[in-house]
Amino acid sequence: MNRQRSFTGTYTALVTPFRHGHVAYEELRKLVEVQIKAGISGLVPVGTTGESPTVTHDEHLDIIRCTVQAARGRVPVIAGTGSNSTREAIDMTKAADAAGSDGMLLVAPYYNRPTQEGLFKHFAQIAEVTDKPIILYSIPGRCGVEIGVPVIERLRARFPHVAHIKEAGGSVDRVDLIISALGDSITVLSGDDSLTLPFMAVGAQGVVSVVSNLYPREVGKLVNLALMHDYAKARALHRRLYPVFKTLFIESNPTPVKLAMVQAGLIGSAEVRSPLCPLSARNRQTLRASLAAFKKG
């Protein structure tokens, strides 16, 4: 059975809380509850924000299971299951499917830089092992390769459940190209908080957000205003949020947002796994000042 569904709105790319080197599952459960009560559209565990490169395979699946169980079907859970190894991505996708994920987020293979034909075959092989929705994830700045529009078209034509893309290439033109080529058959989600409004102005339908870990209501409101085409109010909220969007990426994600979440009482530790490291003293001051200014707003 093909289980197509449309994912629009605000999806939080969840951080993974750590304590003393271990995943803090109870804190993760509490974070899921906070997100759902704030009206978030859905949750995306173990993406880059969830530090997927440095969790073990067992932890990766346990984080997915924990998120699914904590969500209890109230919002969709889109599991990060991408890899630069096709076999590994297939295995992770099967496991996430069995764990009850509502869909999969599949990043382009990183470091090995496949050709466009290699990208098509990679995603096609993964799409064959699940009938749940797949969200492609194009982020050339991290992966060194962009998922070309012709590849998206070929995948969309062959697999009905490949109908979404998280676009993090930093280009409004690119969003225009995707939507011009595929129209309503594809849902584009912004992969950059600061570009959510510009992307939605040309047809994107929401965001996979880092900042909504900290401010789920505010990011959700921005997206909802844009979905309702109330761009005057959306622009005003975007301008208020914009300094936060920039400051929360002052160093490698998710280091700044984790520290901000500790300061907000949302998690108990800003711990990140090596090779990430704690925020520098200077940037701690910048972050604190930015968040204080936003609260005064």
C-alpha positions as a LaTeX table, in Angstrom:
\begin{tabular}{lrrr}
\hline
Residue & $x$ (\AA) & $y$ (\AA) & $z$ (\AA) \\
\hline
Met1 & 0.00 & 0.00 & 0.00 \\
Asn2 & 1.34 & 3.41 & $-0.91$ \\
Arg3 & 0.97 & 5.86 & 1.98 \\
Gln4 & 1.20 & 9.25 & 0.36 \\
Arg5 & 0.73 & 12.34 & 2.47 \\
Ser6 & 1.67 & 15.97 & 2.18 \\
Phe7 & 4.09 & 17.50 & 4.66 \\
Thr8 & 3.65 & 21.26 & 4.92 \\
Gly9 & 4.25 & 23.69 & 7.76 \\
Thr10 & 7.01 & 23.74 & 10.37 \\
Tyr11 & 9.04 & 20.62 & 11.06 \\
Thr12 & 11.58 & 20.82 & 13.84 \\
Ala13 & 14.98 & 19.29 & 13.12 \\
Leu14 & 15.32 & 18.01 & 16.67 \\
Val15 & 18.52 & 18.32 & 18.64 \\
Thr16 & 19.70 & 15.19 & 20.42 \\
Pro17 & 20.20 & 15.94 & 24.14 \\
Phe18 & 23.33 & 14.39 & 25.66 \\
Arg19 & 24.42 & 13.92 & 29.27 \\
His20 & 27.93 & 12.71 & 30.09 \\
Gly21 & 28.41 & 11.21 & 26.65 \\
His22 & 25.08 & 9.40 & 26.51 \\
Val23 & 21.78 & 10.24 & 24.82 \\
Ala24 & 19.43 & 11.80 & 27.38 \\
Tyr25 & 16.24 & 10.03 & 26.31 \\
Glu26 & 14.05 & 11.45 & 29.07 \\
Glu27 & 15.02 & 14.98 & 28.01 \\
Leu28 & 14.25 & 14.03 & 24.40 \\
Arg29 & 10.77 & 12.89 & 25.43 \\
Lys30 & 10.17 & 16.16 & 27.26 \\
Leu31 & 11.39 & 18.13 & 24.25 \\
Val32 & 8.96 & 16.26 & 21.98 \\
Glu33 & 6.13 & 17.17 & 24.36 \\
Val34 & 7.11 & 20.85 & 24.40 \\
Gln35 & 7.22 & 20.90 & 20.62 \\
Ile36 & 3.82 & 19.29 & 20.18 \\
Lys37 & 2.17 & 21.55 & 22.77 \\
Ala38 & 3.63 & 24.55 & 20.89 \\
Gly39 & 1.74 & 23.46 & 17.76 \\
Ile40 & 4.61 & 22.21 & 15.62 \\
Ser41 & 3.65 & 20.44 & 12.38 \\
Gly42 & 6.09 & 17.56 & 12.77 \\
Leu43 & 9.43 & 16.34 & 14.07 \\
Val44 & 12.64 & 15.35 & 12.31 \\
Pro45 & 14.97 & 13.37 & 14.59 \\
Val46 & 18.59 & 12.44 & 13.79 \\
Gly47 & 19.27 & 14.82 & 10.98 \\
Thr48 & 22.45 & 16.89 & 11.08 \\
Thr49 & 20.93 & 18.98 & 13.89 \\
Gly50 & 20.45 & 15.72 & 15.79 \\
Glu51 & 24.17 & 15.01 & 15.33 \\
Ser52 & 23.56 & 11.97 & 13.16 \\
Pro53 & 27.24 & 11.81 & 12.09 \\
Thr54 & 28.36 & 11.06 & 15.65 \\
Val55 & 25.62 & 8.89 & 17.13 \\
Thr56 & 26.07 & 5.12 & 16.85 \\
His57 & 23.75 & 3.04 & 14.69 \\
Asp58 & 22.03 & 1.69 & 17.80 \\
Glu59 & 21.60 & 5.20 & 19.21 \\
His60 & 20.31 & 6.42 & 15.85 \\
Leu61 & 17.50 & 3.88 & 15.85 \\
Asp62 & 16.79 & 4.31 & 19.56 \\
Ile63 & 16.39 & 8.08 & 19.03 \\
Ile64 & 13.90 & 7.42 & 16.23 \\
Arg65 & 11.97 & 4.92 & 18.36 \\
Cys66 & 11.96 & 7.30 & 21.33 \\
Thr67 & 10.63 & 10.16 & 19.20 \\
Val68 & 7.92 & 8.01 & 17.61 \\
Gln69 & 6.82 & 6.70 & 20.99 \\
Ala70 & 6.81 & 10.14 & 22.59 \\
Ala71 & 4.87 & 11.68 & 19.69 \\
Arg72 & 2.17 & 8.98 & 19.94 \\
Gly73 & 0.87 & 9.75 & 16.47 \\
Arg74 & $-0.02$ & 13.33 & 17.31 \\
Val75 & 2.36 & 14.76 & 14.69 \\
Pro76 & 4.34 & 13.09 & 11.90 \\
Val77 & 7.86 & 11.91 & 12.66 \\
Ile78 & 10.25 & 12.13 & 9.71 \\
Ala79 & 13.35 & 10.09 & 10.48 \\
Gly80 & 16.74 & 11.06 & 9.14 \\
Thr81 & 17.97 & 7.89 & 7.41 \\
Gly82 & 20.40 & 9.22 & 4.81 \\
Ser83 & 23.99 & 8.10 & 4.32 \\
Asn84 & 26.76 & 8.29 & 1.76 \\
Ser85 & 26.50 & 4.49 & 1.61 \\
Thr86 & 23.45 & 3.28 & $-0.30$ \\
Arg87 & 23.41 & $-0.01$ & 1.59 \\
Glu88 & 23.54 & 1.76 & 4.95 \\
Ala89 & 20.74 & 4.17 & 3.94 \\
Ile90 & 18.60 & 1.22 & 2.83 \\
Asp91 & 19.13 & $-0.60$ & 6.12 \\
Met92 & 18.41 & 2.53 & 8.17 \\
Thr93 & 15.30 & 3.31 & 6.13 \\
Lys94 & 13.93 & $-0.20$ & 6.62 \\
Ala95 & 14.58 & 0.00 & 10.36 \\
Ala96 & 12.97 & 3.45 & 10.68 \\
Asp97 & 9.96 & 2.23 & 8.72 \\
Ala98 & 9.59 & $-0.72$ & 11.08 \\
Ala99 & 9.96 & 1.63 & 14.07 \\
Gly100 & 6.87 & 3.56 & 12.97 \\
Ser101 & 8.33 & 6.65 & 11.31 \\
Asp102 & 5.84 & 8.49 & 9.13 \\
Gly103 & 8.46 & 9.34 & 6.50 \\
Met104 & 12.19 & 9.51 & 5.82 \\
Leu105 & 14.56 & 12.41 & 5.24 \\
Leu106 & 17.33 & 11.35 & 2.85 \\
Val107 & 20.31 & 13.62 & 2.41 \\
Ala108 & 22.40 & 13.46 & $-0.76$ \\
Pro109 & 25.46 & 11.25 & $-0.33$ \\
Tyr110 & 28.30 & 13.30 & 1.13 \\
Tyr111 & 32.03 & 13.22 & 0.51 \\
Asn112 & 32.00 & 10.59 & $-2.26$ \\
Arg113 & 30.32 & 13.08 & $-4.66$ \\
Pro114 & 28.37 & 10.76 & $-6.99$ \\
Thr115 & 27.30 & 11.77 & $-10.50$ \\
Gln116 & 23.70 & 12.72 & $-11.12$ \\
Glu117 & 23.09 & 9.21 & $-12.42$ \\
Gly118 & 24.63 & 7.85 & $-9.23$ \\
Leu119 & 22.30 & 10.06 & $-7.20$ \\
Phe120 & 19.27 & 8.78 & $-9.08$ \\
Lys121 & 20.24 & 5.15 & $-8.55$ \\
His122 & 21.02 & 5.79 & $-4.87$ \\
Phe123 & 17.62 & 7.30 & $-4.11$ \\
Ala124 & 15.77 & 4.84 & $-6.36$ \\
Gln125 & 17.20 & 1.85 & $-4.51$ \\
Ile126 & 16.12 & 3.36 & $-1.19$ \\
Ala127 & 12.65 & 4.25 & $-2.49$ \\
Glu128 & 12.11 & 0.62 & $-3.45$ \\
Val129 & 12.32 & $-0.59$ & 0.18 \\
Thr130 & 9.59 & 1.64 & 1.66 \\
Asp131 & 6.22 & 2.99 & 0.60 \\
Lys132 & 6.31 & 5.78 & 3.18 \\
Pro133 & 6.97 & 9.38 & 2.06 \\
Ile134 & 10.54 & 10.28 & 1.25 \\
Ile135 & 11.84 & 13.82 & 1.60 \\
Leu136 & 14.95 & 14.37 & $-0.49$ \\
Tyr137 & 17.50 & 16.67 & 1.12 \\
Ser138 & 19.75 & 18.77 & $-1.08$ \\
Ile139 & 22.50 & 20.64 & 0.77 \\
Pro140 & 25.48 & 21.02 & $-1.57$ \\
Gly141 & 27.45 & 23.08 & 0.94 \\
Arg142 & 27.80 & 20.01 & 3.17 \\
Cys143 & 27.58 & 17.23 & 0.59 \\
Gly144 & 29.56 & 18.67 & $-2.31$ \\
Val145 & 26.80 & 17.68 & $-4.73$ \\
Glu146 & 23.35 & 19.06 & $-5.57$ \\
Ile147 & 20.35 & 16.88 & $-6.36$ \\
Gly148 & 19.66 & 18.13 & $-9.89$ \\
Val149 & 16.16 & 19.00 & $-11.01$ \\
Pro150 & 16.19 & 16.27 & $-13.71$ \\
Val151 & 16.97 & 13.71 & $-10.99$ \\
Ile152 & 14.05 & 14.97 & $-8.91$ \\
Glu153 & 11.79 & 14.73 & $-11.98$ \\
Arg154 & 12.87 & 11.15 & $-12.69$ \\
Leu155 & 12.38 & 10.06 & $-9.10$ \\
Arg156 & 9.00 & 11.79 & $-8.89$ \\
Ala157 & 7.80 & 10.10 & $-12.09$ \\
Arg158 & 8.83 & 6.64 & $-10.91$ \\
Phe159 & 7.99 & 6.78 & $-7.20$ \\
Pro160 & 4.74 & 8.43 & $-6.03$ \\
His161 & 6.06 & 8.62 & $-2.47$ \\
Val162 & 9.06 & 10.73 & $-3.49$ \\
Ala163 & 7.14 & 13.99 & $-3.47$ \\
His164 & 9.06 & 16.31 & $-1.15$ \\
Ile165 & 12.42 & 18.03 & $-1.00$ \\
Lys166 & 14.19 & 19.92 & 1.75 \\
Glu167 & 16.09 & 22.59 & $-0.15$ \\
Ala168 & 19.19 & 24.02 & 1.52 \\
Gly169 & 21.16 & 25.36 & $-1.40$ \\
Gly170 & 20.57 & 28.98 & $-0.44$ \\
Ser171 & 18.96 & 29.96 & $-3.75$ \\
Val172 & 15.47 & 31.27 & $-4.43$ \\
Asp173 & 16.17 & 30.60 & $-8.13$ \\
Arg174 & 16.64 & 26.93 & $-7.34$ \\
Val175 & 13.23 & 26.75 & $-5.60$ \\
Asp176 & 11.70 & 28.44 & $-8.64$ \\
Leu177 & 13.33 & 25.89 & $-10.95$ \\
Ile178 & 12.04 & 22.94 & $-8.94$ \\
Ile179 & 8.48 & 24.24 & $-8.76$ \\
Ser180 & 8.49 & 25.34 & $-12.41$ \\
Ala181 & 9.52 & 21.82 & $-13.42$ \\
Leu182 & 7.27 & 19.82 & $-11.10$ \\
Gly183 & 4.44 & 22.16 & $-10.09$ \\
Asp184 & 2.10 & 20.94 & $-7.38$ \\
Ser185 & 3.47 & 17.40 & $-7.60$ \\
Ile186 & 6.40 & 18.39 & $-5.37$ \\
Thr187 & 6.43 & 20.00 & $-1.91$ \\
Val188 & 9.47 & 22.16 & $-1.23$ \\
Leu189 & 10.51 & 22.81 & 2.36 \\
Ser190 & 13.16 & 25.36 & 3.22 \\
Gly191 & 16.29 & 23.96 & 4.83 \\
Asp192 & 17.47 & 27.40 & 5.96 \\
Asp193 & 15.55 & 29.30 & 8.65 \\
Ser194 & 16.60 & 32.70 & 7.33 \\
Leu195 & 15.34 & 31.83 & 3.81 \\
Thr196 & 11.98 & 30.40 & 4.83 \\
Leu197 & 9.98 & 33.48 & 3.89 \\
Pro198 & 11.75 & 34.15 & 0.55 \\
Phe199 & 11.39 & 30.48 & $-0.40$ \\
Met200 & 7.71 & 30.45 & 0.53 \\
Ala201 & 7.14 & 33.61 & $-1.51$ \\
Val202 & 7.98 & 31.60 & $-4.63$ \\
Gly203 & 6.09 & 28.47 & $-3.67$ \\
Ala204 & 7.77 & 26.52 & $-0.86$ \\
Gln205 & 5.32 & 25.11 & 1.69 \\
Gly206 & 7.22 & 25.31 & 4.95 \\
Val207 & 10.52 & 24.67 & 6.68 \\
Val208 & 12.58 & 22.02 & 8.39 \\
Ser209 & 13.75 & 24.34 & 11.13 \\
Val210 & 16.60 & 24.47 & 13.61 \\
Val211 & 15.35 & 27.63 & 15.30 \\
Ser212 & 11.99 & 26.03 & 16.14 \\
Asn213 & 13.83 & 23.90 & 18.71 \\
Leu214 & 13.99 & 27.15 & 20.67 \\
Tyr215 & 11.04 & 29.13 & 19.29 \\
Pro216 & 8.48 & 26.68 & 17.88 \\
Arg217 & 5.50 & 29.01 & 18.22 \\
Glu218 & 7.21 & 31.95 & 16.54 \\
Val219 & 8.62 & 29.96 & 13.61 \\
Gly220 & 5.28 & 28.17 & 13.24 \\
Lys221 & 3.48 & 31.51 & 13.15 \\
Leu222 & 5.81 & 32.84 & 10.46 \\
Val223 & 5.16 & 29.81 & 8.27 \\
Asn224 & 1.41 & 29.90 & 8.84 \\
Leu225 & 1.26 & 33.59 & 7.92 \\
Ala226 & 3.10 & 32.83 & 4.68 \\
Leu227 & 0.82 & 29.87 & 3.94 \\
Met228 & $-2.14$ & 32.23 & 4.35 \\
His229 & $-0.40$ & 34.75 & 2.04 \\
Asp230 & $-0.37$ & 37.38 & 4.78 \\
Tyr231 & 3.05 & 38.61 & 3.73 \\
Ala232 & 2.89 & 41.96 & 5.52 \\
Lys233 & 2.66 & 40.28 & 8.94 \\
Ala234 & 5.05 & 37.52 & 7.84 \\
Arg235 & 7.68 & 40.08 & 6.84 \\
Ala236 & 7.38 & 41.85 & 10.17 \\
Leu237 & 7.87 & 38.59 & 12.08 \\
His238 & 10.70 & 37.52 & 9.76 \\
Arg239 & 12.55 & 40.77 & 10.45 \\
Arg240 & 12.13 & 40.28 & 14.19 \\
Leu241 & 13.41 & 36.70 & 13.96 \\
Tyr242 & 16.17 & 37.36 & 11.45 \\
Pro243 & 18.92 & 38.27 & 13.98 \\
Val244 & 18.13 & 35.04 & 15.83 \\
Phe245 & 18.26 & 33.08 & 12.57 \\
Lys246 & 21.76 & 34.37 & 11.95 \\
Thr247 & 23.08 & 34.15 & 15.52 \\
Leu248 & 22.00 & 30.53 & 15.98 \\
Phe249 & 24.41 & 29.65 & 13.18 \\
Ile250 & 27.31 & 31.73 & 14.46 \\
Glu251 & 29.20 & 28.45 & 14.88 \\
Ser252 & 28.53 & 24.95 & 13.59 \\
Asn253 & 24.96 & 23.75 & 14.16 \\
Pro254 & 23.71 & 22.56 & 16.66 \\
Thr255 & 26.23 & 24.06 & 19.11 \\
Pro256 & 24.60 & 27.53 & 19.40 \\
Val257 & 20.99 & 26.32 & 19.53 \\
Lys258 & 21.80 & 23.77 & 22.23 \\
Leu259 & 23.33 & 26.46 & 24.43 \\
Ala260 & 20.31 & 28.71 & 23.82 \\
Met261 & 18.01 & 25.83 & 24.77 \\
Val262 & 19.88 & 25.31 & 28.03 \\
Gln263 & 19.50 & 29.01 & 28.82 \\
Ala264 & 15.77 & 28.67 & 28.09 \\
Gly265 & 15.43 & 25.63 & 30.34 \\
Leu266 & 14.48 & 23.30 & 27.49 \\
Ile267 & 17.36 & 20.87 & 27.91 \\
Gly268 & 19.82 & 20.34 & 30.74 \\
Ser269 & 23.12 & 20.32 & 28.90 \\
Ala270 & 24.62 & 22.00 & 25.83 \\
Glu271 & 26.89 & 18.99 & 25.32 \\
Val272 & 27.82 & 18.19 & 21.72 \\
Arg273 & 29.93 & 15.34 & 20.42 \\
Ser274 & 33.42 & 15.77 & 19.07 \\
Pro275 & 34.54 & 17.07 & 16.62 \\
Leu276 & 32.01 & 19.74 & 17.61 \\
Cys277 & 33.00 & 21.70 & 20.69 \\
Pro278 & 31.48 & 24.26 & 23.08 \\
Leu279 & 30.72 & 27.74 & 21.84 \\
Ser280 & 33.56 & 30.24 & 22.18 \\
Ala281 & 33.36 & 32.86 & 24.96 \\
Arg282 & 32.97 & 35.72 & 22.48 \\
Asn283 & 30.17 & 33.99 & 20.61 \\
Arg284 & 28.45 & 33.11 & 23.88 \\
Gln285 & 28.18 & 36.84 & 24.56 \\
Thr286 & 26.87 & 37.49 & 21.05 \\
Leu287 & 24.28 & 34.74 & 21.41 \\
Arg288 & 23.14 & 35.95 & 24.83 \\
Ala289 & 22.76 & 39.53 & 23.56 \\
Ser290 & 20.82 & 38.46 & 20.46 \\
Leu291 & 18.36 & 36.35 & 22.43 \\
Ala292 & 17.89 & 39.10 & 25.02 \\
Ala293 & 17.13 & 41.61 & 22.27 \\
Phe294 & 14.59 & 39.23 & 20.72 \\
Lys295 & 12.79 & 38.79 & 24.05 \\
Lys296 & 12.56 & 42.55 & 24.48 \\
Gly297 & 11.31 & 42.68 & 20.84 \\
\hline
\end{tabular}
